[in-house]
């Protein structure tokens, strides 16, 4: 049982990880190891032009430091590991600034580009960004690009040592690095890691895979003729290889899945043509068991039975992707994203001791003998919290989870009101946080608005001003505007002024049921069932009418034209996620398991509907009175406190900001239902379209806060909408795409794909 619990826990904690983890870097692309920088694809620059920008930026940052040069005899100022676009750009720039630079490359110059198929066209995207550095970059074949780069490296006399891969890297007490390769060792003041994400080709791990006729890369398909060839894999590399090889050979394509879910639309069409012509045989749900000299053993599942068969072959190409060099990165001491480091047990103990100290400090324990331990309690809480902070500073992620829980639990546990606070704040927490004759509920709103404003401006700069994206500037302006006006100024100040000066009319201003309930003004924008109390707790008729119009009139109209964009443009809950939670948006859980968990919000919606009906019916049916009261109390405790506050805010730094919105928000669930109906009836005006320029970099999927595999839709040029996803229309996937593939408006190519899809259907 304990092993099962640990397995479930590990699965949940690892769910935010994408297919590969990146190193944790600061704003200057420096890793947790001082003096060690990471650039290029490994640092999130998926195309050549962006990788060059990384190299140029890091070079300028290093050269601008107070001590860019080493004073140690024989030491290089900078050693660059990797001779790709980012590494060469950095090296050339650093050398031109007068620094002594060495480039170490385990394979050959620009090996990733070198491994592309013959004649592959290289694009200079994104077009809006000028090329950085001194490498030549224009649209060209790979052969022309490589020739120009090698010519530039020669002209600049950059010291590049190819075939010399780094085996170890150690930081010395004198702030230098010992860089060791198979050929020798070098001393460097700083190191720039530019190896890319490709790492080493992934192997199947079956007997005979090291056979001389089994390859993990395809360099020149034209040299193979009249042979039986096996290609293993289901991605674009495998499909493209199979198509190229099938022109002069008989090709079998083996894939463990039951369909090609991540293949470009063009490749899918060419593959189907080759299959129809009899040049390629595709074996779905198949797995290679071993390679012999002239045959391979294969396990196939045709849906009814699993069988093993032997097939002859001359050559085999295992193209199942590449593995990020995780072991190498860990050997260098790099910390990777979302690593659960430290001791969960110790973090839990110190967290509980902090709460125990606060319990004693509150001198309301219920045990007279303990009520005098105020100072010892304060000391215990301070020491325990300091211990958590120290563990976090030393790298314990579990400790930061404990700190995040303490903050969220305190904020929302004390907010329950005097006498209703959570342990250990019962009887004193609300009052302790009520300052300057203002209740904690007021200061909570101030804190919420301040946090949204500070982090919202940062997010607006990150996605809007920095990328010159007007859509994101307007979106964040909208979120902050709604928070300030409708969720702060109106309920806390303007409502009282409207009553005092009778802006709302004499009748409403003198009606205590209206004038004395400023908190209901949150319902101006917050729609039922998110604003759960719209229709009960003795509301004035105007609130009930407006609540019905908002929830069942305005919200559906917004959904018709904008999908679930309410979540990313208007809602305060979504606003905190899009601002405070933005820096961790790439950690949003991905995969089918996390998407299935989104069904939980249907249960919350069902509970909201049931409790609301009980409350509305209790005056007519006496039997409903007790269940209604019970339902309101428990809904408030579970949904309004734990699910909307404590749990999601605690998990922001670990699971991204959309935990509540994605898994439990009943309004998001209701809008999903509306949008799905509108989409299926073909009246919805909301969708994200893709053209044919996707390069499968994965940036769109990485930054999706609701865990959608956007890249799969982009690669296949399928329309993404609320029938096939829980998209909230934030547009970050559109913003981060380096190839301008995605848009909210259908292009000619995407329209053509839709027409072809409709004909096929």
Order of alpha helices (4+ residues) and beta strands (2+ residues): alpha-beta-alpha-beta-alpha-beta-alpha-beta-beta-alpha-beta-beta-beta-beta-beta-beta-beta-alpha-beta-alpha-beta-beta-beta-beta-beta-beta-alpha-alpha-alpha-alpha-alpha-alpha-alpha-alpha-alpha-alpha-alpha-alpha-alpha-alpha-alpha-alpha-alpha-alpha-alpha-alpha-beta-alpha-alpha-alpha-beta-alpha
